[in-house]
Amino acid sequence: MAQKIWTGSIGFGLVNIPVSVLPGESREELDFTLLDERDMSPIGYRKVSKRTGKEVPRNRIVRGFEYAKGRYVLVTDADLRRASPERTRRIDILAFTDHSEVDPRYYDRPYYLEPAAGGEKGYALFREALQRTGKIAIATVVMRTRQYLAAVIARDSVLVLDLLRYPSELRDPGKLALPSENLKRLGISGKEVGMAERLVDEMAAPWDPSKYRDEYQDELMSFIKKRAKTGEVEEVEEPPKPKKGEVIDIMDLLKRSVDRAGDGRARHRRRKAG
């Protein structure tokens, strides 16, 4: 079972619903060890004093905020809670809105909310209200050392706390070198647009996340296992890069892509029929 990383309550009007916050994601990443290439000994990192160069024991390390050059205010975990006791233990509901109104770029990281002792009824009531109205709750929550904007969303039987980005945290795409929306100026014909739409239709499929996995990590793990077994691997040729100034026939590529997608669908239908 995942470890609880926060406990407090959902503030829903005058109602307080005691909850715990648990991670909603589990990332599987390859864990590489940094080595000294001369003797393959693992590299370790020590926390040392910049003044003396000597290692500092963990129990002597404190947290400080530099408010002037070389001058610090010490801040403990207790101080973080004491600075605003209510905010550090409460998910404050600010408003309710339609899920579709929140741009996907704002979503950052999901967490699960679990009712704490005595919070089951309030949890179920709040979940039911969200499901019946089709709304999501916009809230604020303090975790660690900052206040987050968040969305509380009812997904089946669980309430999900999705941390959101603030608008200031998103870069302005207007500064990117993007092509004009004037297709005629770009030399894009109506036939090319139609063929692109046809390719989209051919590749359309219901969203099924179970169909997808990190294929690169699988291939990388296979590469590592082979090297561990034989000590060598085959050289992989890089795909050729298009020459600068080379004119690419988009229409031809689209036609071939549509044909390939259609062939794939036909094979899938034959397998199901057989």
C-alpha positions as CSV (number, residue, x, y, z in Angstrom):
1,M,0.0,0.0,0.0
2,A,1.3,3.5,-0.9
3,Q,2.4,5.7,2.0
4,K,0.2,8.5,3.0
5,I,1.9,11.8,2.3
6,W,-0.6,14.3,3.8
7,T,-3.5,14.2,6.2
8,G,-6.1,16.8,6.8
9,S,-9.6,17.6,5.6
10,I,-11.6,18.8,2.6
11,G,-13.3,22.1,3.4
12,F,-16.7,21.9,1.7
13,G,-18.7,25.0,2.9
14,L,-19.1,24.4,6.6
15,V,-18.5,20.7,6.2
16,N,-15.0,19.2,7.0
17,I,-14.3,15.8,5.5
18,P,-11.2,14.2,7.0
19,V,-9.0,12.6,4.3
20,S,-5.5,11.3,3.6
21,V,-3.6,12.0,0.4
22,L,-1.8,9.1,-1.3
23,P,0.3,9.0,-4.6
24,G,-1.8,8.4,-7.7
25,E,1.0,7.4,-9.9
26,S,3.8,4.8,-9.9
27,R,6.7,5.5,-12.2
28,E,8.9,2.6,-13.3
29,E,12.3,4.0,-14.3
30,L,15.6,2.2,-14.8
31,D,17.9,2.9,-11.9
32,F,21.4,3.6,-13.1
33,T,24.3,3.6,-10.8
34,L,27.1,6.2,-11.4
35,L,30.5,4.5,-11.5
36,D,34.2,5.5,-11.6
37,E,35.2,4.2,-15.1
38,R,38.7,3.3,-13.9
39,D,37.7,0.6,-11.4
40,M,33.8,0.4,-11.7
41,S,33.4,1.5,-8.1
42,P,30.1,3.3,-7.3
43,I,30.2,7.0,-6.9
44,G,28.8,8.4,-3.6
45,Y,27.8,12.0,-2.7
46,R,28.6,13.6,0.6
47,K,27.1,16.7,2.1
48,V,30.0,18.9,3.0
49,S,30.4,22.4,4.5
50,K,31.4,24.9,1.8
51,R,33.5,26.7,4.4
52,T,35.5,23.8,5.8
53,G,35.1,21.1,3.2
54,K,34.3,18.6,5.9
55,E,31.3,16.2,5.8
56,V,28.3,17.4,7.9
57,P,26.3,14.7,9.8
58,R,22.6,14.5,8.8
59,N,21.4,15.4,12.2
60,R,23.3,18.7,12.1
61,I,21.8,19.9,8.8
62,V,19.1,22.5,9.1
63,R,16.9,24.5,6.6
64,G,17.6,28.2,6.2
65,F,16.3,31.1,4.0
66,E,18.8,33.6,2.9
67,Y,17.2,37.0,3.4
68,A,20.4,39.0,3.0
69,K,23.9,38.1,1.7
70,G,25.2,35.5,4.2
71,R,22.4,36.0,6.6
72,Y,19.8,33.2,7.1
73,V,16.5,32.6,8.9
74,L,16.2,29.0,10.2
75,V,12.9,27.3,9.4
76,T,12.0,23.9,10.9
77,D,9.2,21.5,9.8
78,A,7.2,22.7,12.8
79,D,7.6,26.3,11.6
80,L,6.2,25.4,8.2
81,R,3.1,24.1,9.9
82,R,2.9,27.0,12.4
83,A,3.1,29.7,9.7
84,S,-0.5,28.9,8.6
85,P,-1.9,25.9,10.6
86,E,-5.3,25.9,8.8
87,R,-3.9,26.0,5.3
88,T,-1.4,23.2,6.0
89,R,-4.2,20.8,7.0
90,R,-7.1,21.7,4.7
91,I,-8.1,21.3,1.1
92,D,-10.0,24.6,0.6
93,I,-12.8,24.3,-2.1
94,L,-13.0,27.6,-3.9
95,A,-15.4,26.9,-6.8
96,F,-17.0,24.3,-9.0
97,T,-16.6,24.2,-12.8
98,D,-17.1,21.9,-15.8
99,H,-14.2,19.5,-16.4
100,S,-14.0,20.6,-20.0
101,E,-13.3,24.2,-19.0
102,V,-9.8,23.3,-17.6
103,D,-7.1,23.3,-20.3
104,P,-5.2,20.0,-20.1
105,R,-2.0,21.9,-19.9
106,Y,-2.8,23.0,-16.3
107,Y,-2.9,19.4,-15.0
108,D,0.3,18.4,-13.2
109,R,0.1,15.4,-11.0
110,P,-2.7,13.1,-9.6
111,Y,-3.1,12.0,-6.0
112,Y,-5.8,9.8,-4.4
113,L,-8.0,11.0,-1.5
114,E,-8.9,8.3,1.0
115,P,-11.4,9.1,3.8
116,A,-9.9,9.1,7.3
117,A,-11.8,7.7,10.3
118,G,-15.2,9.3,10.6
119,G,-15.0,10.8,7.1
120,E,-16.7,8.0,5.1
121,K,-20.2,9.6,5.0
122,G,-18.9,13.1,4.0
123,Y,-16.6,11.6,1.4
124,A,-19.4,9.6,-0.2
125,L,-21.8,12.7,-0.1
126,F,-19.2,15.0,-1.7
127,R,-18.4,12.3,-4.4
128,E,-22.1,11.9,-5.2
129,A,-22.6,15.6,-5.5
130,L,-19.7,15.9,-8.0
131,Q,-21.0,12.9,-10.0
132,R,-24.6,14.1,-10.2
133,T,-23.7,17.7,-11.2
134,G,-20.9,16.7,-13.5
135,K,-18.6,19.3,-11.9
136,I,-15.1,19.3,-10.6
137,A,-14.0,21.2,-7.5
138,I,-11.3,23.9,-7.8
139,A,-9.3,24.1,-4.5
140,T,-6.0,25.1,-2.9
141,V,-3.9,22.9,-0.8
142,V,-0.5,23.4,1.0
143,M,1.9,20.5,0.6
144,R,5.5,20.7,1.8
145,T,6.6,24.3,1.3
146,R,4.1,25.8,-1.2
147,Q,0.4,26.3,-1.9
148,Y,-1.0,24.5,-4.9
149,L,-4.0,25.0,-7.1
150,A,-5.8,21.7,-7.4
151,A,-8.9,20.0,-8.9
152,V,-10.9,17.5,-6.9
153,I,-12.5,15.0,-9.4
154,A,-14.8,12.1,-8.8
155,R,-13.6,9.1,-10.8
156,D,-15.7,6.1,-10.2
157,S,-15.5,5.4,-6.4
158,V,-12.4,7.5,-5.7
159,L,-11.9,11.2,-5.3
160,V,-8.8,12.3,-7.2
161,L,-6.8,15.4,-6.2
162,D,-5.1,16.7,-9.3
163,L,-2.5,19.4,-8.7
164,L,-2.8,22.2,-11.2
165,R,-0.2,24.6,-12.6
166,Y,-0.7,28.3,-12.1
167,P,-1.0,30.4,-15.3
168,S,2.4,32.0,-14.6
169,E,3.9,28.5,-14.7
170,L,2.9,28.0,-18.4
171,R,5.1,29.4,-21.1
172,D,3.5,31.6,-23.7
173,P,3.3,29.7,-27.0
174,G,3.0,33.0,-28.8
175,K,6.8,33.3,-28.7
176,L,7.3,30.1,-30.7
177,A,8.2,30.2,-34.4
178,L,4.9,28.6,-35.6
179,P,3.7,28.3,-39.2
180,S,0.9,30.6,-40.3
181,E,-2.7,29.4,-40.1
182,N,-3.1,30.6,-43.7
183,L,-2.9,27.2,-45.5
184,K,-2.9,28.7,-49.0
185,R,0.2,30.7,-48.1
186,L,1.9,27.5,-46.9
187,G,1.1,25.8,-50.2
188,I,-1.2,23.2,-48.5
189,S,-4.0,22.1,-50.9
190,G,-7.5,21.0,-50.1
191,K,-6.7,17.5,-51.3
192,E,-3.8,17.3,-48.8
193,V,-6.1,18.4,-46.0
194,G,-8.7,15.8,-47.0
195,M,-6.2,13.1,-47.1
196,A,-4.9,14.1,-43.7
197,E,-8.4,14.0,-42.3
198,R,-8.9,10.5,-43.9
199,L,-5.8,9.3,-42.2
200,V,-7.1,10.6,-38.8
201,D,-10.4,8.7,-39.4
202,E,-8.5,5.5,-40.3
203,M,-6.5,5.6,-37.1
204,A,-9.4,6.6,-34.9
205,A,-9.9,4.2,-31.9
206,P,-11.5,4.3,-28.5
207,W,-9.2,5.4,-25.7
208,D,-7.8,2.2,-24.1
209,P,-4.7,3.0,-21.9
210,S,-4.0,-0.7,-21.3
211,K,-2.9,-1.0,-25.0
212,Y,0.1,1.3,-24.4
213,R,3.3,0.8,-22.6
214,D,6.8,2.2,-22.5
215,E,8.3,0.3,-25.4
216,Y,11.6,2.2,-25.3
217,Q,12.2,1.0,-21.7
218,D,11.5,-2.6,-22.8
219,E,14.0,-2.3,-25.7
220,L,16.6,-0.5,-23.4
221,M,16.2,-3.3,-20.8
222,S,16.7,-5.9,-23.6
223,F,19.8,-4.0,-24.7
224,I,21.2,-4.0,-21.1
225,K,20.5,-7.8,-20.6
226,K,22.2,-8.6,-23.8
227,R,25.3,-6.6,-22.9
228,A,25.4,-8.2,-19.5
229,K,25.3,-11.6,-21.1
230,T,27.6,-11.2,-24.0
231,G,29.5,-8.0,-23.3
232,E,28.7,-6.6,-26.7
233,V,25.7,-5.5,-28.7
234,E,24.9,-4.9,-32.3
235,E,25.4,-1.4,-33.7
236,V,22.1,0.3,-34.5
237,E,22.0,2.5,-37.6
238,E,20.5,5.9,-37.2
239,P,17.6,6.6,-39.6
240,P,18.7,8.9,-42.5
241,K,17.9,12.5,-41.9
242,P,16.2,14.5,-44.7
243,K,18.5,16.7,-46.6
244,K,18.2,20.4,-46.1
245,G,16.1,22.0,-48.7
246,E,14.7,18.6,-49.8
247,V,11.1,18.9,-50.9
248,I,8.9,16.3,-49.2
249,D,5.8,15.0,-51.1
250,I,3.3,15.2,-48.2
251,M,0.5,13.9,-50.4
252,D,2.4,10.8,-51.2
253,L,3.3,10.2,-47.6
254,L,-0.3,10.7,-46.5
255,K,-1.6,8.2,-49.2
256,R,0.9,5.6,-48.1
257,S,0.0,6.2,-44.4
258,V,-3.8,5.8,-45.2
259,D,-3.1,2.6,-47.1
260,R,-1.0,1.2,-44.3
261,A,-3.7,2.1,-41.7
262,G,-6.4,0.6,-43.8
263,D,-4.4,-2.7,-44.3
264,G,-3.9,-2.8,-40.5
265,R,-7.6,-2.5,-39.9
266,A,-8.4,-5.2,-42.5
267,R,-6.0,-7.6,-40.9
268,H,-7.5,-6.9,-37.5
269,R,-11.0,-7.6,-38.9
270,R,-9.9,-10.9,-40.5
271,R,-8.3,-12.1,-37.2
272,K,-11.5,-11.3,-35.3
273,A,-13.6,-13.1,-37.9
274,G,-11.3,-16.1,-38.0
